[in-house]
Amino acid sequence: MVIADFARILFGLTAVIGMIGIAAFAAKKAGLATASGGFVRKRRLRVVETLALDGRRRVAIIKCDDAEHLIVLGANNETVIAHNLDGASDQEDAPAPVENPFASMSDLVKKFRPASNQPAGDQLAGKDAA
């Protein structure tokens, strides 16, 4: 009797924990389990980039409603350096265009290409003989 009661309690506990897990998985797949308590909202403010100037101050680019602002954050104060940055940082981080490494190969091919009226063997033989 004691073993049957223990097995029934253990089975019931396992079943309840399993149902909680299934409900949590279903809520996550449905999009109900978010950090904002189920209400998804668009964030208006974000930190684009920060850089430490020294031990006490940092400079940061803050983006709010599609406008970027450059600010200096200190221990006792904050200073706005520039409003409405134009996003030049995106252009600076872009890699420089790479030249085609095979562009000079076409010049080499043209240089060593045999003339259209002579076979390749005859042209090379003529150069060696001369």
A tleap script that builds the chain and sets N, CA, C and O, in Angstrom:
source leaprc.protein.ff14SB
mol = sequence {
  NMET VAL ILE ALA ASP PHE ALA ARG ILE LEU
  PHE GLY LEU THR ALA VAL ILE GLY MET ILE
  GLY ILE ALA ALA PHE ALA ALA LYS LYS ALA
  GLY LEU ALA THR ALA SER GLY GLY PHE VAL
  ARG LYS ARG ARG LEU ARG VAL VAL GLU THR
  LEU ALA LEU ASP GLY ARG ARG ARG VAL ALA
  ILE ILE LYS CYS ASP ASP ALA GLU HIE LEU
  ILE VAL LEU GLY ALA ASN ASN GLU THR VAL
  ILE ALA HIE ASN LEU ASP GLY ALA SER ASP
  GLN GLU ASP ALA PRO ALA PRO VAL GLU ASN
  PRO PHE ALA SER MET SER ASP LEU VAL LYS
  LYS PHE ARG PRO ALA SER ASN GLN PRO ALA
  GLY ASP GLN LEU ALA GLY LYS ASP ALA CALA
}
set mol.1.N position { 0.812 -1.186 0.000 }
set mol.1.CA position { 0.000 0.000 0.000 }
set mol.1.C position { 0.860 1.256 0.000 }
set mol.1.O position { 0.528 2.222 -0.687 }
set mol.2.N position { 1.944 1.266 0.744 }
set mol.2.CA position { 2.815 2.426 0.828 }
set mol.2.C position { 3.507 2.654 -0.520 }
set mol.2.O position { 3.655 3.797 -0.953 }
set mol.3.N position { 3.924 1.591 -1.173 }
set mol.3.CA position { 4.598 1.729 -2.465 }
set mol.3.C position { 3.619 2.259 -3.516 }
set mol.3.O position { 4.001 3.073 -4.357 }
set mol.4.N position { 2.382 1.814 -3.478 }
set mol.4.CA position { 1.376 2.273 -4.437 }
set mol.4.C position { 1.073 3.759 -4.234 }
set mol.4.O position { 0.910 4.493 -5.209 }
set mol.5.N position { 0.997 4.202 -2.996 }
set mol.5.CA position { 0.759 5.620 -2.719 }
set mol.5.C position { 1.943 6.476 -3.183 }
set mol.5.O position { 1.751 7.547 -3.759 }
set mol.6.N position { 3.148 6.006 -2.935 }
set mol.6.CA position { 4.344 6.731 -3.352 }
set mol.6.C position { 4.408 6.823 -4.880 }
set mol.6.O position { 4.745 7.880 -5.413 }
set mol.7.N position { 4.095 5.751 -5.585 }
set mol.7.CA position { 4.111 5.741 -7.051 }
set mol.7.C position { 3.044 6.682 -7.605 }
set mol.7.O position { 3.275 7.365 -8.602 }
set mol.8.N position { 1.875 6.718 -6.959 }
set mol.8.CA position { 0.806 7.611 -7.414 }
set mol.8.C position { 1.199 9.077 -7.219 }
set mol.8.O position { 0.919 9.905 -8.085 }
set mol.9.N position { 1.833 9.405 -6.116 }
set mol.9.CA position { 2.283 10.776 -5.864 }
set mol.9.C position { 3.370 11.178 -6.869 }
set mol.9.O position { 3.343 12.285 -7.406 }
set mol.10.N position { 4.313 10.285 -7.116 }
set mol.10.CA position { 5.387 10.554 -8.051 }
set mol.10.C position { 4.849 10.732 -9.472 }
set mol.10.O position { 5.292 11.629 -10.190 }
set mol.11.N position { 3.903 9.891 -9.882 }
set mol.11.CA position { 3.301 10.016 -11.208 }
set mol.11.C position { 2.533 11.336 -11.329 }
set mol.11.O position { 2.627 12.010 -12.354 }
set mol.12.N position { 1.787 11.703 -10.311 }
set mol.12.CA position { 1.034 12.967 -10.336 }
set mol.12.C position { 1.957 14.166 -10.422 }
set mol.12.O position { 1.673 15.104 -11.167 }
set mol.13.N position { 3.063 14.162 -9.676 }
set mol.13.CA position { 4.035 15.257 -9.719 }
set mol.13.C position { 4.669 15.372 -11.106 }
set mol.13.O position { 4.813 16.471 -11.641 }
set mol.14.N position { 5.041 14.237 -11.676 }
set mol.14.CA position { 5.633 14.230 -13.017 }
set mol.14.C position { 4.637 14.743 -14.056 }
set mol.14.O position { 5.017 15.491 -14.957 }
set mol.15.N position { 3.390 14.357 -13.942 }
set mol.15.CA position { 2.368 14.792 -14.894 }
set mol.15.C position { 2.141 16.301 -14.801 }
set mol.15.O position { 2.010 16.964 -15.830 }
set mol.16.N position { 2.092 16.851 -13.598 }
set mol.16.CA position { 1.869 18.290 -13.426 }
set mol.16.C position { 3.058 19.094 -13.954 }
set mol.16.O position { 2.861 20.103 -14.631 }
set mol.17.N position { 4.274 18.669 -13.659 }
set mol.17.CA position { 5.461 19.370 -14.156 }
set mol.17.C position { 5.511 19.286 -15.688 }
set mol.17.O position { 5.886 20.259 -16.341 }
set mol.18.N position { 5.146 18.159 -16.256 }
set mol.18.CA position { 5.104 18.010 -17.710 }
set mol.18.C position { 4.079 18.935 -18.338 }
set mol.18.O position { 4.347 19.532 -19.381 }
set mol.19.N position { 2.905 19.065 -17.724 }
set mol.19.CA position { 1.876 19.965 -18.264 }
set mol.19.C position { 2.314 21.424 -18.184 }
set mol.19.O position { 2.018 22.208 -19.085 }
set mol.20.N position { 3.011 21.793 -17.124 }
set mol.20.CA position { 3.533 23.154 -16.999 }
set mol.20.C position { 4.559 23.423 -18.100 }
set mol.20.O position { 4.559 24.501 -18.694 }
set mol.21.N position { 5.422 22.466 -18.372 }
set mol.21.CA position { 6.416 22.607 -19.426 }
set mol.21.C position { 5.770 22.731 -20.802 }
set mol.21.O position { 6.199 23.551 -21.613 }
set mol.22.N position { 4.753 21.932 -21.070 }
set mol.22.CA position { 4.055 22.006 -22.358 }
set mol.22.C position { 3.354 23.356 -22.507 }
set mol.22.O position { 3.367 23.942 -23.590 }
set mol.23.N position { 2.751 23.848 -21.444 }
set mol.23.CA position { 2.076 25.151 -21.496 }
set mol.23.C position { 3.086 26.281 -21.716 }
set mol.23.O position { 2.801 27.226 -22.451 }
set mol.24.N position { 4.254 26.191 -21.090 }
set mol.24.CA position { 5.284 27.216 -21.282 }
set mol.24.C position { 5.813 27.189 -22.705 }
set mol.24.O position { 6.046 28.244 -23.295 }
set mol.25.N position { 6.005 26.003 -23.266 }
set mol.25.CA position { 6.473 25.880 -24.645 }
set mol.25.C position { 5.446 26.442 -25.622 }
set mol.25.O position { 5.803 27.135 -26.575 }
set mol.26.N position { 4.189 26.146 -25.388 }
set mol.26.CA position { 3.123 26.655 -26.263 }
set mol.26.C position { 3.020 28.175 -26.168 }
set mol.26.O position { 2.806 28.841 -27.180 }
set mol.27.N position { 3.171 28.733 -24.962 }
set mol.27.CA position { 3.121 30.185 -24.800 }
set mol.27.C position { 4.293 30.856 -25.493 }
set mol.27.O position { 4.142 31.937 -26.063 }
set mol.28.N position { 5.463 30.223 -25.449 }
set mol.28.CA position { 6.636 30.784 -26.113 }
set mol.28.C position { 6.454 30.761 -27.619 }
set mol.28.O position { 6.785 31.741 -28.286 }
set mol.29.N position { 5.945 29.687 -28.169 }
set mol.29.CA position { 5.722 29.600 -29.611 }
set mol.29.C position { 4.632 30.569 -30.071 }
set mol.29.O position { 4.682 31.067 -31.196 }
set mol.30.N position { 3.652 30.840 -29.213 }
set mol.30.CA position { 2.576 31.768 -29.560 }
set mol.30.C position { 3.003 33.224 -29.409 }
set mol.30.O position { 2.270 34.119 -29.830 }
set mol.31.N position { 4.172 33.484 -28.820 }
set mol.31.CA position { 4.652 34.848 -28.647 }
set mol.31.C position { 4.147 35.513 -27.391 }
set mol.31.O position { 4.233 36.733 -27.258 }
set mol.32.N position { 3.626 34.738 -26.472 }
set mol.32.CA position { 3.090 35.316 -25.241 }
set mol.32.C position { 4.145 35.482 -24.156 }
set mol.32.O position { 3.936 36.238 -23.208 }
set mol.33.N position { 5.249 34.803 -24.276 }
set mol.33.CA position { 6.274 34.840 -23.233 }
set mol.33.C position { 7.368 35.827 -23.620 }
set mol.33.O position { 8.455 35.412 -24.023 }
set mol.34.N position { 7.104 37.115 -23.506 }
set mol.34.CA position { 8.106 38.143 -23.780 }
set mol.34.C position { 8.478 38.845 -22.489 }
set mol.34.O position { 7.804 38.695 -21.470 }
set mol.35.N position { 9.544 39.604 -22.540 }
set mol.35.CA position { 10.018 40.300 -21.348 }
set mol.35.C position { 9.064 41.409 -20.913 }
set mol.35.O position { 9.060 41.799 -19.745 }
set mol.36.N position { 8.259 41.916 -21.841 }
set mol.36.CA position { 7.349 43.001 -21.495 }
set mol.36.C position { 5.991 42.483 -21.020 }
set mol.36.O position { 5.026 43.244 -20.958 }
set mol.37.N position { 5.914 41.221 -20.691 }
set mol.37.CA position { 4.678 40.679 -20.153 }
set mol.37.C position { 3.640 40.339 -21.205 }
set mol.37.O position { 2.445 40.325 -20.910 }
set mol.38.N position { 4.071 40.066 -22.421 }
set mol.38.CA position { 3.136 39.681 -23.459 }
set mol.38.C position { 2.756 40.801 -24.395 }
set mol.38.O position { 2.196 40.538 -25.458 }
set mol.39.N position { 3.036 42.027 -24.046 }
set mol.39.CA position { 2.724 43.154 -24.917 }
set mol.39.C position { 3.994 43.553 -25.659 }
set mol.39.O position { 4.963 44.018 -25.059 }
set mol.40.N position { 3.971 43.367 -26.952 }
set mol.40.CA position { 5.132 43.698 -27.762 }
set mol.40.C position { 5.011 45.155 -28.195 }
set mol.40.O position { 4.000 45.567 -28.764 }
set mol.41.N position { 6.050 45.918 -27.920 }
set mol.41.CA position { 6.039 47.320 -28.312 }
set mol.41.C position { 7.382 47.657 -28.932 }
set mol.41.O position { 8.405 47.048 -28.620 }
set mol.42.N position { 7.354 48.624 -29.801 }
set mol.42.CA position { 8.577 49.039 -30.456 }
set mol.42.C position { 9.371 49.933 -29.521 }
set mol.42.O position { 8.837 50.866 -28.922 }
set mol.43.N position { 10.648 49.632 -29.409 }
set mol.43.CA position { 11.517 50.430 -28.549 }
set mol.43.C position { 11.939 51.683 -29.292 }
set mol.43.O position { 12.282 51.615 -30.472 }
set mol.44.N position { 11.920 52.815 -28.627 }
set mol.44.CA position { 12.256 54.093 -29.238 }
set mol.44.C position { 13.690 54.508 -28.968 }
set mol.44.O position { 14.227 55.344 -29.695 }
set mol.45.N position { 14.319 53.960 -27.962 }
set mol.45.CA position { 15.634 54.413 -27.533 }
set mol.45.C position { 16.592 53.234 -27.500 }
set mol.45.O position { 16.268 52.158 -26.997 }
set mol.46.N position { 17.792 53.465 -28.054 }
set mol.46.CA position { 18.817 52.426 -27.961 }
set mol.46.C position { 20.200 53.065 -28.023 }
set mol.46.O position { 20.368 54.163 -28.553 }
set mol.47.N position { 21.173 52.369 -27.479 }
set mol.47.CA position { 22.563 52.813 -27.496 }
set mol.47.C position { 23.220 52.185 -28.709 }
set mol.47.O position { 23.283 50.960 -28.818 }
set mol.48.N position { 23.713 53.018 -29.628 }
set mol.48.CA position { 24.329 52.518 -30.846 }
set mol.48.C position { 25.766 52.092 -30.568 }
set mol.48.O position { 26.182 51.000 -30.956 }
set mol.49.N position { 26.525 52.961 -29.890 }
set mol.49.CA position { 27.925 52.666 -29.638 }
set mol.49.C position { 28.407 53.481 -28.446 }
set mol.49.O position { 27.942 54.600 -28.227 }
set mol.50.N position { 29.343 52.923 -27.672 }
set mol.50.CA position { 29.961 53.644 -26.558 }
set mol.50.C position { 31.472 53.490 -26.643 }
set mol.50.O position { 31.987 52.532 -27.219 }
set mol.51.N position { 32.166 54.451 -26.059 }
set mol.51.CA position { 33.617 54.431 -26.029 }
set mol.51.C position { 34.074 55.093 -24.734 }
set mol.51.O position { 33.601 56.176 -24.393 }
set mol.52.N position { 34.982 54.458 -24.017 }
set mol.52.CA position { 35.503 55.016 -22.776 }
set mol.52.C position { 36.565 56.063 -23.094 }
set mol.52.O position { 37.544 55.774 -23.782 }
set mol.53.N position { 36.367 57.271 -22.593 }
set mol.53.CA position { 37.364 58.326 -22.770 }
set mol.53.C position { 38.465 58.202 -21.731 }
set mol.53.O position { 39.651 58.238 -22.059 }
set mol.54.N position { 38.061 58.057 -20.475 }
set mol.54.CA position { 38.992 57.826 -19.383 }
set mol.54.C position { 38.247 57.044 -18.308 }
set mol.54.O position { 37.205 56.448 -18.584 }
set mol.55.N position { 38.768 57.041 -17.101 }
set mol.55.CA position { 38.141 56.274 -16.023 }
set mol.55.C position { 36.791 56.804 -15.581 }
set mol.55.O position { 35.987 56.056 -15.024 }
set mol.56.N position { 36.530 58.071 -15.819 }
set mol.56.CA position { 35.285 58.683 -15.344 }
set mol.56.C position { 34.283 58.987 -16.448 }
set mol.56.O position { 33.086 59.075 -16.174 }
set mol.57.N position { 34.733 59.149 -17.678 }
set mol.57.CA position { 33.830 59.612 -18.735 }
set mol.57.C position { 33.744 58.610 -19.877 }
set mol.57.O position { 34.697 57.895 -20.186 }
set mol.58.N position { 32.566 58.586 -20.492 }
set mol.58.CA position { 32.307 57.772 -21.678 }
set mol.58.C position { 31.593 58.638 -22.708 }
set mol.58.O position { 30.835 59.542 -22.355 }
set mol.59.N position { 31.838 58.359 -23.965 }
set mol.59.CA position { 31.103 59.007 -25.032 }
set mol.59.C position { 30.198 57.947 -25.647 }
set mol.59.O position { 30.600 56.796 -25.817 }
set mol.60.N position { 28.959 58.352 -25.983 }
set mol.60.CA position { 27.984 57.387 -26.484 }
set mol.60.C position { 27.173 58.008 -27.610 }
set mol.60.O position { 26.921 59.213 -27.629 }
set mol.61.N position { 26.776 57.167 -28.536 }
set mol.61.CA position { 25.831 57.563 -29.576 }
set mol.61.C position { 24.502 56.918 -29.219 }
set mol.61.O position { 24.386 55.695 -29.150 }
set mol.62.N position { 23.508 57.757 -28.995 }
set mol.62.CA position { 22.169 57.308 -28.607 }
set mol.62.C position { 21.237 57.542 -29.786 }
set mol.62.O position { 21.271 58.611 -30.396 }
set mol.63.N position { 20.413 56.566 -30.113 }
set mol.63.CA position { 19.447 56.713 -31.200 }
set mol.63.C position { 18.053 56.768 -30.597 }
set mol.63.O position { 17.641 55.863 -29.872 }
set mol.64.N position { 17.332 57.841 -30.906 }
set mol.64.CA position { 15.968 58.025 -30.414 }
set mol.64.C position { 15.100 58.498 -31.574 }
set mol.64.O position { 15.360 59.552 -32.155 }
set mol.65.N position { 14.076 57.727 -31.914 }
set mol.65.CA position { 13.149 58.064 -33.004 }
set mol.65.C position { 13.889 58.391 -34.298 }
set mol.65.O position { 13.633 59.423 -34.919 }
set mol.66.N position { 14.789 57.529 -34.697 }
set mol.66.CA position { 15.550 57.654 -35.936 }
set mol.66.C position { 16.462 58.872 -35.989 }
set mol.66.O position { 16.849 59.288 -37.081 }
set mol.67.N position { 16.815 59.453 -34.863 }
set mol.67.CA position { 17.782 60.549 -34.792 }
set mol.67.C position { 18.880 60.137 -33.815 }
set mol.67.O position { 18.594 59.681 -32.708 }
set mol.68.N position { 20.131 60.299 -34.225 }
set mol.68.CA position { 21.255 59.932 -33.380 }
set mol.68.C position { 21.825 61.169 -32.697 }
set mol.68.O position { 21.903 62.246 -33.289 }
set mol.69.N position { 22.219 60.992 -31.442 }
set mol.69.CA position { 22.782 62.080 -30.640 }
set mol.69.C position { 24.085 61.596 -30.021 }
set mol.69.O position { 24.166 60.472 -29.527 }
set mol.70.N position { 25.104 62.450 -30.050 }
set mol.70.CA position { 26.393 62.150 -29.446 }
set mol.70.C position { 26.452 62.823 -28.083 }
set mol.70.O position { 26.310 64.041 -27.983 }
set mol.71.N position { 26.661 62.030 -27.026 }
set mol.71.CA position { 26.689 62.580 -25.667 }
set mol.71.C position { 27.922 62.085 -24.932 }
set mol.71.O position { 28.469 61.025 -25.237 }
set mol.72.N position { 28.352 62.885 -23.945 }
set mol.72.CA position { 29.434 62.504 -23.054 }
set mol.72.C position { 28.820 62.260 -21.679 }
set mol.72.O position { 28.168 63.139 -21.113 }
set mol.73.N position { 29.034 61.065 -21.153 }
set mol.73.CA position { 28.489 60.690 -19.848 }
set mol.73.C position { 29.612 60.749 -18.828 }
set mol.73.O position { 30.620 60.055 -18.959 }
set mol.74.N position { 29.434 61.582 -17.810 }
set mol.74.CA position { 30.419 61.706 -16.750 }
set mol.74.C position { 29.853 61.194 -15.438 }
set mol.74.O position { 28.719 60.718 -15.380 }
set mol.75.N position { 30.651 61.297 -14.393 }
set mol.75.CA position { 30.207 60.836 -13.083 }
set mol.75.C position { 29.102 61.731 -12.528 }
set mol.75.O position { 28.179 61.241 -11.877 }
set mol.76.N position { 29.187 63.035 -12.779 }
set mol.76.CA position { 28.220 63.974 -12.214 }
set mol.76.C position { 27.356 64.675 -13.249 }
set mol.76.O position { 26.385 65.336 -12.879 }
set mol.77.N position { 27.675 64.552 -14.534 }
set mol.77.CA position { 26.916 65.294 -15.535 }
set mol.77.C position { 26.896 64.554 -16.863 }
set mol.77.O position { 27.662 63.616 -17.083 }
set mol.78.N position { 26.009 64.991 -17.738 }
set mol.78.CA position { 25.906 64.504 -19.109 }
set mol.78.C position { 25.934 65.723 -20.021 }
set mol.78.O position { 25.312 66.742 -19.722 }
set mol.79.N position { 26.648 65.617 -21.123 }
set mol.79.CA position { 26.754 66.727 -22.058 }
set mol.79.C position { 26.417 66.235 -23.457 }
set mol.79.O position { 26.971 65.244 -23.931 }
set mol.80.N position { 25.503 66.940 -24.109 }
set mol.80.CA position { 25.154 66.606 -25.489 }
set mol.80.C position { 26.137 67.324 -26.398 }
set mol.80.O position { 26.254 68.548 -26.346 }
set mol.81.N position { 26.837 66.575 -27.222 }
set mol.81.CA position { 27.838 67.139 -28.119 }
set mol.81.C position { 27.217 67.488 -29.471 }
set mol.81.O position { 27.456 68.573 -30.000 }
set mol.82.N position { 26.423 66.578 -30.031 }
set mol.82.CA position { 25.843 66.817 -31.354 }
set mol.82.C position { 24.450 66.197 -31.413 }
set mol.82.O position { 24.208 65.119 -30.872 }
set mol.83.N position { 23.543 66.902 -32.082 }
set mol.83.CA position { 22.180 66.424 -32.307 }
set mol.83.C position { 22.053 65.949 -33.748 }
set mol.83.O position { 22.757 66.427 -34.638 }
set mol.84.N position { 21.154 65.012 -33.962 }
set mol.84.CA position { 20.777 64.562 -35.315 }
set mol.84.C position { 21.985 64.263 -36.186 }
set mol.84.O position { 22.180 64.896 -37.223 }
set mol.85.N position { 22.789 63.309 -35.771 }
set mol.85.CA position { 23.929 62.890 -36.578 }
set mol.85.C position { 23.419 62.285 -37.871 }
set mol.85.O position { 22.338 61.696 -37.901 }
set mol.86.N position { 24.186 62.425 -38.935 }
set mol.86.CA position { 23.730 61.964 -40.240 }
set mol.86.C position { 24.021 60.491 -40.492 }
set mol.86.O position { 23.700 59.998 -41.573 }
set mol.87.N position { 24.606 59.774 -39.557 }
set mol.87.CA position { 24.884 58.356 -39.739 }
set mol.87.C position { 26.138 58.101 -40.537 }
set mol.87.O position { 26.214 57.115 -41.270 }
set mol.88.N position { 27.126 58.970 -40.411 }
set mol.88.CA position { 28.376 58.800 -41.147 }
set mol.88.C position { 29.141 57.586 -40.655 }
set mol.88.O position { 30.012 57.085 -41.366 }
set mol.89.N position { 28.842 57.099 -39.457 }
set mol.89.CA position { 29.551 55.938 -38.941 }
set mol.89.C position { 29.281 54.710 -39.781 }
set mol.89.O position { 30.143 53.836 -39.872 }
set mol.90.N position { 28.108 54.610 -40.403 }
set mol.90.CA position { 27.808 53.468 -41.253 }
set mol.90.C position { 28.697 53.477 -42.492 }
set mol.90.O position { 29.114 52.418 -42.962 }
set mol.91.N position { 28.990 54.659 -43.023 }
set mol.91.CA position { 29.809 54.752 -44.214 }
set mol.91.C position { 31.271 54.494 -43.891 }
set mol.91.O position { 31.985 53.940 -44.728 }
set mol.92.N position { 31.744 54.874 -42.713 }
set mol.92.CA position { 33.133 54.649 -42.349 }
set mol.92.C position { 33.405 53.173 -42.115 }
set mol.92.O position { 34.500 52.699 -42.416 }
set mol.93.N position { 32.441 52.438 -41.588 }
set mol.93.CA position { 32.640 51.036 -41.287 }
set mol.93.C position { 32.526 50.157 -42.526 }
set mol.93.O position { 32.904 48.986 -42.484 }
set mol.94.N position { 32.019 50.694 -43.614 }
set mol.94.CA position { 31.866 49.905 -44.835 }
set mol.94.C position { 33.249 49.604 -45.401 }
set mol.94.O position { 34.112 50.481 -45.436 }
set mol.95.N position { 33.463 48.369 -45.845 }
set mol.95.CA position { 34.779 48.046 -46.388 }
set mol.95.C position { 35.013 48.752 -47.718 }
set mol.95.O position { 34.084 48.993 -48.489 }
set mol.96.N position { 36.268 49.073 -47.960 }
set mol.96.CA position { 36.631 49.730 -49.212 }
set mol.96.C position { 36.423 48.752 -50.359 }
set mol.96.O position { 36.642 47.552 -50.191 }
set mol.97.N position { 36.006 49.240 -51.517 }
set mol.97.CA position { 35.813 48.326 -52.641 }
set mol.97.C position { 37.136 47.687 -53.046 }
set mol.97.O position { 38.165 48.358 -53.122 }
set mol.98.N position { 37.096 46.408 -53.299 }
set mol.98.CA position { 38.288 45.654 -53.645 }
set mol.98.C position { 38.419 45.627 -55.164 }
set mol.98.O position { 37.462 45.329 -55.880 }
set mol.99.N position { 39.613 45.940 -55.639 }
set mol.99.CA position { 39.852 45.880 -57.070 }
set mol.99.C position { 39.884 44.428 -57.505 }
set mol.99.O position { 40.262 43.550 -56.730 }
set mol.100.N position { 39.496 44.181 -58.719 }
set mol.100.CA position { 39.480 42.841 -59.262 }
set mol.100.C position { 40.921 42.359 -59.430 }
set mol.100.O position { 41.672 42.961 -60.198 }
set mol.101.N position { 41.331 41.294 -58.736 }
set mol.101.CA position { 42.720 40.842 -58.859 }
set mol.101.C position { 43.016 40.251 -60.229 }
set mol.101.O position { 44.181 40.124 -60.605 }
set mol.102.N position { 41.986 39.889 -60.980 }
set mol.102.CA position { 42.192 39.296 -62.292 }
set mol.102.C position { 42.121 40.326 -63.416 }
set mol.102.O position { 42.214 39.961 -64.587 }
set mol.103.N position { 41.958 41.605 -63.083 }
set mol.103.CA position { 41.892 42.633 -64.114 }
set mol.103.C position { 43.216 42.720 -64.856 }
set mol.103.O position { 43.219 42.891 -66.075 }
set mol.104.N position { 44.335 42.608 -64.161 }
set mol.104.CA position { 45.633 42.662 -64.821 }
set mol.104.C position { 45.906 41.383 -65.599 }
set mol.104.O position { 46.758 41.379 -66.488 }
set mol.105.N position { 45.212 40.311 -65.291 }
set mol.105.CA position { 45.389 39.054 -66.017 }
set mol.105.C position { 44.948 39.203 -67.463 }
set mol.105.O position { 45.551 38.608 -68.357 }
set mol.106.N position { 43.899 39.992 -67.708 }
set mol.106.CA position { 43.448 40.162 -69.095 }
set mol.106.C position { 44.526 40.840 -69.931 }
set mol.106.O position { 44.671 40.534 -71.115 }
set mol.107.N position { 45.289 41.761 -69.331 }
set mol.107.CA position { 46.393 42.384 -70.056 }
set mol.107.C position { 47.473 41.362 -70.385 }
set mol.107.O position { 48.042 41.385 -71.476 }
set mol.108.N position { 47.757 40.461 -69.440 }
set mol.108.CA position { 48.754 39.424 -69.685 }
set mol.108.C position { 48.298 38.463 -70.770 }
set mol.108.O position { 49.091 38.042 -71.612 }
set mol.109.N position { 47.028 38.122 -70.747 }
set mol.109.CA position { 46.500 37.208 -71.757 }
set mol.109.C position { 46.596 37.847 -73.133 }
set mol.109.O position { 46.966 37.177 -74.097 }
set mol.110.N position { 46.267 39.132 -73.243 }
set mol.110.CA position { 46.367 39.823 -74.526 }
set mol.110.C position { 47.819 39.881 -75.007 }
set mol.110.O position { 48.083 39.786 -76.206 }
set mol.111.N position { 48.746 40.036 -74.082 }
set mol.111.CA position { 50.153 40.147 -74.437 }
set mol.111.C position { 50.692 38.833 -75.006 }
set mol.111.O position { 51.461 38.836 -75.968 }
set mol.112.N position { 50.288 37.715 -74.409 }
set mol.112.CA position { 50.826 36.430 -74.819 }
set mol.112.C position { 49.892 35.658 -75.745 }
set mol.112.O position { 50.194 34.518 -76.096 }
set mol.113.N position { 48.782 36.236 -76.144 }
set mol.113.CA position { 47.861 35.566 -77.062 }
set mol.113.C position { 48.487 35.557 -78.449 }
set mol.113.O position { 49.015 36.573 -78.901 }
set mol.114.N position { 48.430 34.418 -79.121 }
set mol.114.CA position { 49.018 34.361 -80.468 }
set mol.114.C position { 48.182 35.169 -81.448 }
set mol.114.O position { 46.989 35.389 -81.238 }
set mol.115.N position { 48.826 35.605 -82.516 }
set mol.115.CA position { 48.115 36.345 -83.557 }
set mol.115.C position { 47.107 35.411 -84.212 }
set mol.115.O position { 47.317 34.198 -84.242 }
set mol.116.N position { 46.025 35.956 -84.732 }
set mol.116.CA position { 44.949 35.137 -85.265 }
set mol.116.C position { 45.334 34.417 -86.543 }
set mol.116.O position { 44.718 33.402 -86.865 }
set mol.117.N position { 46.338 34.899 -87.297 }
set mol.117.CA position { 46.695 34.260 -88.554 }
set mol.117.C position { 47.796 33.228 -88.406 }
set mol.117.O position { 48.041 32.467 -89.343 }
set mol.118.N position { 48.481 33.170 -87.246 }
set mol.118.CA position { 49.539 32.192 -87.042 }
set mol.118.C position { 49.162 31.253 -85.907 }
set mol.118.O position { 48.581 31.693 -84.915 }
set mol.119.N position { 49.481 29.968 -86.032 }
set mol.119.CA position { 49.290 29.056 -84.914 }
set mol.119.C position { 50.240 29.417 -83.778 }
set mol.119.O position { 51.270 30.055 -83.998 }
set mol.120.N position { 49.897 29.019 -82.603 }
set mol.120.CA position { 50.684 29.382 -81.422 }
set mol.120.C position { 52.084 28.811 -81.497 }
set mol.120.O position { 53.031 29.478 -81.080 }
set mol.121.N position { 52.252 27.623 -82.002 }
set mol.121.CA position { 53.568 26.998 -82.067 }
set mol.121.C position { 54.502 27.736 -82.996 }
set mol.121.O position { 55.684 27.885 -82.684 }
set mol.122.N position { 54.005 28.203 -84.136 }
set mol.122.CA position { 54.832 28.910 -85.093 }
set mol.122.C position { 55.301 30.258 -84.548 }
set mol.122.O position { 56.437 30.670 -84.784 }
set mol.123.N position { 54.418 30.939 -83.819 }
set mol.123.CA position { 54.780 32.249 -83.293 }
set mol.123.C position { 55.876 32.114 -82.241 }
set mol.123.O position { 56.817 32.907 -82.212 }
set mol.124.N position { 55.750 31.103 -81.374 }
set mol.124.CA position { 56.776 30.901 -80.342 }
set mol.124.C position { 58.071 30.435 -80.978 }
set mol.124.O position { 59.149 30.841 -80.542 }
set mol.125.N position { 57.992 29.591 -82.001 }
set mol.125.CA position { 59.192 29.104 -82.656 }
set mol.125.C position { 59.907 30.246 -83.350 }
set mol.125.O position { 61.138 30.290 -83.365 }
set mol.126.N position { 59.159 31.164 -83.918 }
set mol.126.CA position { 59.759 32.312 -84.598 }
set mol.126.C position { 60.466 33.222 -83.619 }
set mol.126.O position { 61.498 33.797 -83.966 }
set mol.127.N position { 59.959 33.377 -82.423 }
set mol.127.CA position { 60.598 34.240 -81.424 }
set mol.127.C position { 61.895 33.600 -80.925 }
set mol.127.O position { 62.892 34.285 -80.697 }
set mol.128.N position { 61.863 32.265 -80.759 }
set mol.128.CA position { 63.054 31.581 -80.269 }
set mol.128.C position { 64.174 31.629 -81.312 }
set mol.128.O position { 65.347 31.745 -80.959 }
set mol.129.N position { 63.816 31.540 -82.580 }
set mol.129.CA position { 64.810 31.520 -83.644 }
set mol.129.C position { 65.432 32.903 -83.861 }
set mol.129.O position { 66.588 33.007 -84.272 }
set mol.130.N position { 64.683 33.939 -83.592 }
set mol.130.CA position { 65.174 35.279 -83.870 }
set mol.130.C position { 66.087 35.800 -82.846 }
set mol.130.O position { 66.572 36.926 -82.966 }
savepdb mol mol.pdb
quit
